[in-house]
Amino acid sequence: MENKKLVYYSNGSYCDSKSDLEDWETKFTPGSWESSDLFFTLKDCCVTKFWYDIKGCVEASPKEIDFSFSFEVENLILPGTCQDADTIAQGLENAIDVGIGGHGKSHITQIGCATLYLNPNTFSTECGGCLSGSYTNGYSEIPDDYFLSSTSSTTVEVAVNAKQFCADTTCLQVLYDTIVANLIAFMNSGDLTSEIVMYAGLRLPPIPELFNVDVVASSFITSGVYTNPFTQPDDLNGQALMLYYPNFDDGNNRCAADGYQKNYMNDSPEYYLFSSEEECCQEWFYYNKDCSSSSSGSPTNEVFIPDWGTSVCSLKDESLVDSSLQLFTFTSSRDCCSAVFGWNYKACCRAVGGC
């Protein structure tokens, strides 16, 4: 079974991606609905399969880019159902992938007024636009002149999903430029037209809607923008998706916002995920004055003072310590816990992150 988008899986050492899937590897098995170990994103794969070294997994795995383009096709017989659209899309995708040259996979997202998208739960194609509705039945909302426009030029929109073992953005730019150059040459030479017509005739069953198509030369259009896994993604409102979390792995007692937080943190965001570095530091590493990279202002002398109510020590600016506690200030958590709460030493040390 060939999937229309690269999906990630663990090869034992890192997360790789592929589109050719065995029947048992489909995301959901009809009848039993048992999920297999396939993931739409590299991050999801690394977080789930390499939770003990998420960053190492991401760095070792191939990087993925996505971009879109459009082109014009003449003499295309427009689809009457979503099933027809899916079949036509398969013929176009097979030919476009030849032009991509093994760097990635294409996915048709629009044919004329019909849109196509991949259902993330079933990995099957669904339609929108003028083909919204049942997959196999006819549609009542198709414009009256819909099929009369079959011999005119039809706009086809395509999404490309490609991967490469890259260590930086420069490498990904080369990948993008190479794919775009290959596609432009493939279209302008007439090779894309030949590939579409040949595949449509050889496929069983054939795709008659593509028998007489002619790709319009120099009709390739792309924005020049592609997704870059080395930059921090933003949501549609421009707000960063990456949240700050306490990094317990490197021993620096600081917060990070690189997307490498463990799954248990994602499951309990109210405890582990924060919109700002300051909030995260205050909650988890309040004793580390260097936790927040944005810390500024005049330097302060911070000392540990005992809290007899909780039997632990806490860090506080010495200038803010009540006069009644001046005799009970310590420069280290070890000294404070040992001198005041020796009977509860281990619990006191744990409360301040160690002694």
Secondary structure, 3 states (H helix, E strand, C coil): CEEEEEEEEECCCCEEEEEECCHHHCCECCCCCCECCCECCHHHHHHHHCHHHHHHHHHHCCEEEEEEEEEEEECCCCCCCHHHHHHHHHHHHHHHHHHHCCCEEEEEEEECCEEEEECCCCCCEEEEECCCCCCCCCCCCCCCCCHHHHHCCEEEEEEEEEEECCCCHHHHHHHHHHHHHHHHHHHHCCHHHHHHHHHHHHCCCCCHHHCCCEECCCCCEECCCCCCCCCCCECCCCCECCCEEEECCCCCCEEECCCCCCHHHHHCHHHHCECCHHHHHHHHCCCCCCCCCCCCCCCCCEEEEEECCCCEEEEEEHHHCCHHHHHHCECCHHHHHHHHCHHHHHHHHHHCCCC
